[in-house]
Amino acid sequence: MKILALDYGSARTGVAVSDPTATLARPLGVVERAASDAGLARLAELAGSEAVDRIVVGLPVTLRGERGAQADETERFVVALEEAVDVPVETWDERFTTRLAAGSAAAGARAEEDALAAAHLLASYLEWLSASRT
């Protein structure tokens, strides 16, 4: 199962993809203004060209697990994305992914920080997926 992960932001959305075994996550890049028609078209194109089976979108919640304005905006984006793609879309708790991405960038990772955040999000999702299969 191949999975595309998105670290959504109104200006820039980080994109990462798993390998076909849903074991490894790698950053793909950034889509500008992902909620726009052009951005949604680009994400649909990536989902097709990468032949993904699912898309996971990071849901920003507070450390207490509460939802705010950014989570509401992300959920509106998810609804628009579901209409633009032919694969299931789900959300995943993205707490700490930006901090992890900043650490990866500081350690010399070459991908853009938003894409690194998406890769960290995907890695945590893949760990959960693997654990839930056993």
Contacts in CASP RR format, 6 or more apart in sequence:
PFRMAT RR
TARGET T0000
AUTHOR 0000-0000-0000
METHOD contacts of the structure
MODEL  1
MKILALDYGSARTGVAVSDPTATLARPLGVVERAASDAGLARLAELAGSE
AVDRIVVGLPVTLRGERGAQADETERFVVALEEAVDVPVETWDERFTTRL
AAGSAAAGARAEEDALAAAHLLASYLEWLSASRT
1 18 0 8 1.000
1 20 0 8 1.000
1 21 0 8 1.000
1 22 0 8 1.000
1 53 0 8 1.000
1 54 0 8 1.000
2 17 0 8 1.000
2 18 0 8 1.000
2 19 0 8 1.000
2 20 0 8 1.000
2 22 0 8 1.000
2 50 0 8 1.000
2 51 0 8 1.000
2 52 0 8 1.000
2 53 0 8 1.000
3 17 0 8 1.000
3 18 0 8 1.000
3 22 0 8 1.000
3 52 0 8 1.000
3 53 0 8 1.000
3 54 0 8 1.000
3 55 0 8 1.000
3 56 0 8 1.000
3 122 0 8 1.000
3 125 0 8 1.000
3 126 0 8 1.000
4 15 0 8 1.000
4 16 0 8 1.000
4 17 0 8 1.000
4 18 0 8 1.000
4 28 0 8 1.000
4 43 0 8 1.000
4 46 0 8 1.000
4 47 0 8 1.000
4 50 0 8 1.000
4 52 0 8 1.000
4 54 0 8 1.000
4 55 0 8 1.000
4 56 0 8 1.000
5 15 0 8 1.000
5 16 0 8 1.000
5 17 0 8 1.000
5 18 0 8 1.000
5 25 0 8 1.000
5 55 0 8 1.000
5 56 0 8 1.000
5 57 0 8 1.000
5 58 0 8 1.000
5 92 0 8 1.000
5 118 0 8 1.000
5 119 0 8 1.000
5 121 0 8 1.000
5 122 0 8 1.000
5 125 0 8 1.000
6 13 0 8 1.000
6 14 0 8 1.000
6 15 0 8 1.000
6 34 0 8 1.000
6 43 0 8 1.000
6 55 0 8 1.000
6 56 0 8 1.000
6 57 0 8 1.000
6 58 0 8 1.000
6 81 0 8 1.000
6 118 0 8 1.000
7 13 0 8 1.000
7 14 0 8 1.000
7 15 0 8 1.000
7 16 0 8 1.000
7 58 0 8 1.000
7 94 0 8 1.000
7 97 0 8 1.000
7 98 0 8 1.000
7 101 0 8 1.000
7 114 0 8 1.000
7 115 0 8 1.000
7 117 0 8 1.000
7 118 0 8 1.000
7 121 0 8 1.000
8 14 0 8 1.000
8 34 0 8 1.000
8 35 0 8 1.000
8 57 0 8 1.000
8 58 0 8 1.000
8 74 0 8 1.000
8 77 0 8 1.000
9 34 0 8 1.000
9 74 0 8 1.000
9 114 0 8 1.000
10 33 0 8 1.000
10 35 0 8 1.000
10 73 0 8 1.000
11 32 0 8 1.000
11 33 0 8 1.000
12 30 0 8 1.000
12 31 0 8 1.000
12 32 0 8 1.000
12 114 0 8 1.000
13 30 0 8 1.000
13 31 0 8 1.000
13 32 0 8 1.000
13 34 0 8 1.000
13 43 0 8 1.000
13 114 0 8 1.000
13 118 0 8 1.000
14 27 0 8 1.000
14 28 0 8 1.000
14 29 0 8 1.000
14 30 0 8 1.000
14 31 0 8 1.000
14 112 0 8 1.000
14 114 0 8 1.000
14 115 0 8 1.000
14 117 0 8 1.000
14 118 0 8 1.000
15 27 0 8 1.000
15 28 0 8 1.000
15 29 0 8 1.000
15 30 0 8 1.000
15 31 0 8 1.000
15 43 0 8 1.000
15 46 0 8 1.000
15 115 0 8 1.000
15 118 0 8 1.000
16 25 0 8 1.000
16 26 0 8 1.000
16 27 0 8 1.000
16 28 0 8 1.000
16 29 0 8 1.000
16 115 0 8 1.000
16 118 0 8 1.000
16 119 0 8 1.000
16 121 0 8 1.000
16 122 0 8 1.000
17 25 0 8 1.000
17 26 0 8 1.000
17 28 0 8 1.000
17 50 0 8 1.000
17 52 0 8 1.000
17 122 0 8 1.000
18 24 0 8 1.000
18 25 0 8 1.000
18 26 0 8 1.000
18 122 0 8 1.000
18 126 0 8 1.000
19 26 0 8 1.000
22 126 0 8 1.000
22 129 0 8 1.000
22 130 0 8 1.000
23 126 0 8 1.000
23 130 0 8 1.000
24 126 0 8 1.000
25 119 0 8 1.000
25 120 0 8 1.000
25 122 0 8 1.000
25 123 0 8 1.000
25 126 0 8 1.000
26 119 0 8 1.000
27 109 0 8 1.000
27 111 0 8 1.000
27 112 0 8 1.000
27 115 0 8 1.000
27 116 0 8 1.000
27 118 0 8 1.000
27 119 0 8 1.000
28 46 0 8 1.000
28 50 0 8 1.000
28 115 0 8 1.000
28 118 0 8 1.000
29 111 0 8 1.000
29 112 0 8 1.000
29 114 0 8 1.000
29 115 0 8 1.000
29 118 0 8 1.000
30 112 0 8 1.000
30 114 0 8 1.000
30 115 0 8 1.000
31 39 0 8 1.000
31 42 0 8 1.000
31 43 0 8 1.000
31 46 0 8 1.000
32 39 0 8 1.000
33 39 0 8 1.000
34 40 0 8 1.000
34 42 0 8 1.000
34 43 0 8 1.000
34 77 0 8 1.000
35 76 0 8 1.000
35 77 0 8 1.000
35 80 0 8 1.000
40 80 0 8 1.000
40 81 0 8 1.000
40 84 0 8 1.000
41 84 0 8 1.000
43 55 0 8 1.000
43 81 0 8 1.000
43 84 0 8 1.000
43 85 0 8 1.000
44 84 0 8 1.000
44 85 0 8 1.000
47 55 0 8 1.000
47 85 0 8 1.000
47 86 0 8 1.000
47 87 0 8 1.000
52 87 0 8 1.000
53 87 0 8 1.000
53 88 0 8 1.000
54 87 0 8 1.000
54 88 0 8 1.000
54 89 0 8 1.000
54 90 0 8 1.000
55 81 0 8 1.000
55 85 0 8 1.000
55 87 0 8 1.000
55 88 0 8 1.000
55 89 0 8 1.000
55 90 0 8 1.000
56 89 0 8 1.000
56 90 0 8 1.000
56 91 0 8 1.000
56 92 0 8 1.000
56 121 0 8 1.000
56 122 0 8 1.000
56 125 0 8 1.000
57 74 0 8 1.000
57 77 0 8 1.000
57 78 0 8 1.000
57 81 0 8 1.000
57 89 0 8 1.000
57 90 0 8 1.000
57 91 0 8 1.000
57 92 0 8 1.000
58 74 0 8 1.000
58 91 0 8 1.000
58 92 0 8 1.000
58 93 0 8 1.000
58 94 0 8 1.000
58 97 0 8 1.000
58 121 0 8 1.000
59 67 0 8 1.000
59 71 0 8 1.000
59 74 0 8 1.000
59 75 0 8 1.000
59 91 0 8 1.000
59 92 0 8 1.000
59 93 0 8 1.000
59 94 0 8 1.000
60 68 0 8 1.000
60 70 0 8 1.000
60 71 0 8 1.000
60 74 0 8 1.000
60 94 0 8 1.000
60 95 0 8 1.000
61 67 0 8 1.000
61 68 0 8 1.000
61 71 0 8 1.000
61 93 0 8 1.000
61 94 0 8 1.000
61 95 0 8 1.000
62 68 0 8 1.000
63 95 0 8 1.000
65 93 0 8 1.000
65 95 0 8 1.000
74 91 0 8 1.000
75 91 0 8 1.000
78 89 0 8 1.000
78 91 0 8 1.000
81 89 0 8 1.000
82 89 0 8 1.000
92 121 0 8 1.000
92 124 0 8 1.000
92 125 0 8 1.000
94 117 0 8 1.000
94 121 0 8 1.000
96 120 0 8 1.000
97 117 0 8 1.000
97 118 0 8 1.000
97 120 0 8 1.000
97 121 0 8 1.000
97 124 0 8 1.000
98 113 0 8 1.000
98 117 0 8 1.000
100 116 0 8 1.000
100 117 0 8 1.000
100 120 0 8 1.000
101 113 0 8 1.000
101 114 0 8 1.000
101 116 0 8 1.000
101 117 0 8 1.000
101 119 0 8 1.000
101 120 0 8 1.000
102 113 0 8 1.000
104 116 0 8 1.000
104 120 0 8 1.000
105 113 0 8 1.000
105 116 0 8 1.000
109 116 0 8 1.000
111 119 0 8 1.000
END
